[in-house]
Amino acid sequence: MRYRVLIITGTLVFMLLFGAVGSGLLSKNNAKTQSGLTPQADSQIVKLQASWAKGYLSIDELYQDADLVVEGMVVAKEPTRKIDDLLFTDKKVRISKVFKNTTAVKKNEIYVRQTGGRFDDVEYVIEDEVQYEPDKRYILFLRLADNGLFVALNGPQAQFLIQNDRAVHTQENWSQGYNELNLKLDKLKNK
């Protein structure tokens, strides 16, 4: 994949995690995942750490680097797949508004690939990254991948969850009113 914004420190660590899961070394965790979903009974959660190619200091910087900025709702989730020793889950997002690059959207739906997911009754999650869930709305800052799918520009920084009248971000100081974020993105779009 030409655009790998996610760098996991060493395939060896990932393979060791797979070995630890298979051998039962990791304890079972029935707490809620970071996405707010409760995993199935008797499932394990493996939290992976990632470092990102670039950190962003502002929404303006995210906007400038993104190939596509949209608001949309996740309407479907594909089964998790293993590709080159990494797990990925593709999410179908129905777009309600495009803030940047309307030509990148052929239909009103796109697929966004996220690292992690459920594989062999184990939930793999990247720390601090919210997994997009069906029936939830997001504002996403995306990059076009080689295969026609989109990926988040920088994991946790590239997403806002829309809850009520708030645009909630993993960095609390970036959370703001939904209308406020819409106005900001519209101004960037019209520059």
Secondary structure, 3 states (H helix, E strand, C coil): CCCCCEECCCHHHHHHHHHHHHHCCCCCCCCCCCCCCCCCCCCEEEEECCEECCCCCCHHHHHHHCCEEEEEEEEEECCCEEECCEEEEEEEEEEEEEEECHHHCCCCEEEEEEECEEECCEEEEECCCCCCCCCCEEEEEEEECCCCCEEECCHHHHEEEEECCEEECCCHHHCEEHHHHHHHHHHHHCC
